[in-house]
Amino acid sequence: MVYMKTQINLKVDNSVKEQAQIMASELGLSLSSVVNAVLKQFARTGKLDLSTEPRATPYLEKLVEEARKEYAEGKTSGPFTNVDDLMKYLNS
């Protein structure tokens, strides 16, 4: 499969571009990489997520809810202070 690149010219406020470049740089990314990621996600899912807050997937939220319930019911084990005790517990 051959990947071809194309150029898109966008008009954005200069301050928005500068802020976006700073945020991308803090993540170790180029602004082009960020735009590509957003466009790929939009093309794949048809959804546009504009939130800056981290959000867990529904699967992870379910796991956390189950873990909290087990903890509240006293169904958890540990904490373990060493690997040997953990392995004994896991193999029992």
N, C-alpha and C positions, 0 to 999 in steps of 0.2 A: 504494500500500500504506500503510495506516495503522498506525503503531506505537503500541501501548498500553503504558503502564507499569503495573506492579503492585507492591505493597509486600509484602516478606517480613520477618517478624519472627523474628530468630534470638536464641538465648540462647548467649552465649559468655562465657568468663572475661574480666573487665575488663582484665587484664594482656595477654591475647592481642589484644583489640581495640586497645588502645593501641599495642602493638608493631606490629600490622598497619597502623595508621594512620600510624605513623612511617615504615615501609618504603614504603608507598604514596606518602606525601608526598615522600620522597626521590626517587621516580621521577616526580614531578610528577603523580600521580594521586590521585583520591579513593578512599576505601575502597569506595564504591559501584561505581566503575568497575572495581576489581579483582575484586569479587565477580561483577559482570556478565560480565567476561571469562572467569573460571573457569567460570561456568555455561554460557556460550555454547560454550566449548571442549568441555565435558563433554557437552552436548546434541548437538554436531556429531560428536564422535568416539567418545563412550562411554567415554573414558579420563580418568582423573584423575591428573595429574602433580603429585606433592607434593614434588618435589625443588627445592631452592633453588639448586643448582649449574647454571650455564649448560651446555647440552648442544647439540652440533652435530647437525644433521639428518643422516640417513644419506647423502644426496647430498653434503653438504659434507665429511663424513668421507671419502668416496670420493675427492673432489677433492684433499683434503689428502694422502691416502695416495699418490695418483698423483704429486703434486708432489714429495713426499719421495723417491719412487723415482727420478723423473727427476733430481732434484738429486744423489742418491747416484751415479747413473750418469753424471753430468757432462753431462746433456742440457739444461741450462738456459743462458740467455744473460744478459748484463748483468753487473753493474749498469750502468745508463746514467747518465751525468752530466748529460745535457741531452736535451731533447725531440727535437731534430734527429736525434741518433744513434738514439734509440728508434724514430722514424718510419722512418728508413732501414732499420733491422732489420726492422720490421714489414712494410714494403713490398717487401722483397727476396724 
